[in-house]
Amino acid sequence: MNRVKYWLSMVGLGLALVGVATENRYVIWGAIAVLGLAVLIRFVSRRRERMSGTDEAEPDE
């Protein structure tokens, strides 16, 4: 799951840079959506860890 969060974050940041450079609103909104998804996945994975009672970090996949 760590890799998914990492790649979503990198894709979102890349889209944001491209969107700002080209001044394309649709690309910027796409970046916001991808970054929002990465944050949502992060919160869901932390909540699952708390509910399961383990505070250990996830192993890399």
N, C-alpha and C positions, 0 to 999 in steps of 0.2 A: 504494500500500500504506500510505502514511502516513495517508491519510484513514481507511482501515479501522481502523487501530490507534487513531487519535484518537477515532472515533465509538464503537468498542467500549469504550474507556476512559470516555468520557462517559456512555454508557448504563449501564455498570457502576456508576459513582459515583452516578448518579441512582437506580438501583435500590437501592443500599446506603442512601442517605439515606431513601428511601421505606420501606424495610424496617425501618430503625431507628425511624423516626417512628411507624410503625404496629405495630411489634413483631411483624412477620410473618416467621416463620422461612423460609418458602418463598421469599419475595422476597429475603431476605438470601442464601440459598443460590444463587438465580439470579444475584445480583450477583457472588458469588464465582466462579461458573462463567464469567460474561462477562468479568470481569477476568482470570481465569486464561487464557482464550482470547486476550485481548489480549497478555498477557505471552508466551504460547507463540508467537504470530505474530511478536512482536518478536525472540525468540531465533532462530526459524527464518530470518527475513529477514537477521539479522546473520550467521548461519552461512553462508547462501548467498553473502553479500558476501565473506566470508573465503575461501570455497572458490573463488570466481571470481577472486580475486586483486585485486579492487578494493576500496579502502577509501573510495570516494566515497559520499556520501549519496545516497539515492534521490531522484529528482525527484518533486515533488508531482504527483499525478494529477489 
